[in-house]
Amino acid sequence: MYLPEDLEGLGIPEGFLPDLVRLMERAPFPRVRFLDPYGLPPEERLGFYLDLSRLGPGLYYLVHHSALPTPEGRALPDWPTREADYFALSHPEVRRVLSEFQPLTWRAVREALWGES
């Protein structure tokens, strides 16, 4: 189990926020910052991935929506978005930025937090 780093942009009604914030402060679960560029226009995707180099230490959950440029991929209704992710993730500088991150599994996070396997 994990919690988002913050509740901004999740569409939670204002009246619920104070109680949810208090619960999150007491919860023993790791805080995760979700990184998902899906809502960005295709022309902003490369910049999104390059900006990852500005992130400080923390636990991040990166979601991408890339698809290979195949007939099947091109048939997807959101092909321009997926194509932009594919080419951004193939960019040498983005690959260098991503190489600075340490990939983890949820199992590794759980073991680090609670010593369970």
Secondary structure, 3 states (H helix, E strand, C coil): CCEECCCCCCCCCHHHHHHHHHHHHHCCCCEEEEECHHHCCHHHHHHHHHHHHHCCCCCEEECCCCCCCCHHHHCCCCHHHHHHHHHHHHCHHHHHHHHCCCCCCHHHHHHHHHCCC
